[in-house]
Amino acid sequence: MIRASHAAAPRPLSTRARILSAILAVACVGLAVVGGVTFLVQRDRVLSEVDARLKAQVGSLETVASPAPAVSPNDSATTATEKLSTDDFSSVSDYLHAVVARLVPAQNEGSVAVIDGRARYRPSTLSGFDLSQNTQLITRAVAETARAHGTVIGTADTSQGALRYIAIPVTMSGDPESGLYIRAINLDAELSPVTASITTYGIAAVVMLAAIGLVGWFVAGRLLSPIRRLHETADAITLTDLGARIPAEGNDDISAMTRTVNSMLDRLESSVDVQRQLLDDVRHELKTPITIVRGHLELMDAADATDVDETRQLGIAELDRMTRLVDDIDLLAAVEGDQYTMVDIALDRLTARIGGMVAVIPGHTWTIESTGSGVIHGDEDRLLQAWLALADNAAKYSPPGAPIELGSSIDEHRARLWVRDHGPGIPPDMRRRVFRRFDRAGGKRSIGGSGLGLAIVEAIAKAHDGACTITDSPGGGATFSIELPRHPMVVPTPVRADSVTRREEAS
């Protein structure tokens, strides 16, 4: 028989249960501390009152055994003082008999007079309890007063319960008998109200914990519901369906996390859409040259040298076009995925650099019409790349020999880099499409290229939190502009231009 080598892993405790457990643990500790402190304070108060009663009730006794007070090993209380003269009594026995008769114990109290170690007198009216039969207490009191040579106060656990007692030795000159007066209070009975209060407190605490647990369970569930919805949404998301979102309500941390996750899902969906669109576009763009080359190869007459040479030249041209297409796709992926080096850039110096670069492009007269003076924040190499791409695009679509102007401007809020051509222009309804991958304005502007140049420019502008715009040029043509904020947001991963464009068009 084959047995499982490992036992099934225990199911982890849910976050809701852990939060509730922590709340109940803190509540238990708090209630226990409050109850314990309350009990100790009340108990000490009762014990202080008991000691005060013992001392007050024997205040009229005279301790003649020793002038110095003594202390029991169990307590730090002092002996009672004497105010009743013993001159009126002829013996210790008579004196203690009068004391026992005069000091009648109250409820929960008891007293006894001991002569030579044996109980001799007890109160005739017992409103409290009888100590005369408590040999355990009497023996202890006799031994402690003998060691202390004076009055002692202590606590003893006896068959009658926990007793707080005071023992006062009494002797008289000429009387060989040794007397002892013992007064005791039942601590169990005195502490019973405190015990009852603590018991009530304990029951109330248990009920309170149950209420906290019940309310906390529902509150924790409500607070954690966004996380549960997040879990359910994450389970429901697939590559074919990235549209699920979590409803965000409130302004707490969990709601902020929900909005962050929704934003992440938006970016993820946008990225997947861009990849799908790119694959579709690449498949479409590559299909045409492959079809052309294959068709010419199938129709080529191998015996005709001229036909072979023409087919060869056509195949090389199509392969070169595919090579440029792949290079532009790689460049677009680079500008969309790279980390940009954002620094402060002097706009006049940037304008001078682009002027020197475009001057070598043949067939046109290049002019720097305006130069902005100020500082912008961005990646200088990428901005030059985008600006140069606009200049190259203007050169393609302008008639040979036509002038092309460039310039820059800056104000309090934004900077503008522009290129003005004098070609056929772009209709207003086509001005957003030209920035999409493999999309051209059509008509007279259908000139060779991969169709990715302006998409690359748009991606660089978006990475700088900017935008590309197209306006009409005076006298005909189009003016392409890159508009950049003076202080753009830091975007670690550039926003993909095609996704933003499609959303704008959809809205």
Secondary structure, DSSP 4 states (H G I P E B T S, - for coil): ----SSPPPPPPPPHHHHHHHHHHHHHHHHHHHHHHHHHHHHHHHHHHHHHHHHHHHTTT----S-SS----TT--PPPPP--S-STT-SSHHHHHHHHHHHS---TTEEEEEEETTEEEE--SS-SS---TT-HHHHHHHHHHHHHHTS-EEEEEEETTEEEEEEEEEEEETTEEEEEEEEEEEEHHHHHHHHHHHHHHHHHHHHHHHHHHHHHHHHHHHHHHHHHHHHHHHHHH-BTTB----PPP-SSSHHHHHHHHHHHHHHHHHHHHHHHHHHHHHHHHHHHHHHHHHHHHHHH--TT-HHHHHHHHHHHHHHHHHHHHHHHHHHHHHHHHHSPP--EEEEHHHHHHHHHHHHTTSTTSEEEEEE---SEEEE-HHHHHHHHHHHHHHHHHHSPTT-EEEEEEEE-SSEEEEEEE--SS---GGGTTGGGSTT----GGG--SS-S-HHHHHHHHHHHTT-EEEEEEPTTSSEEEEEEEESS----SSPPPHHHHHHHHHH-
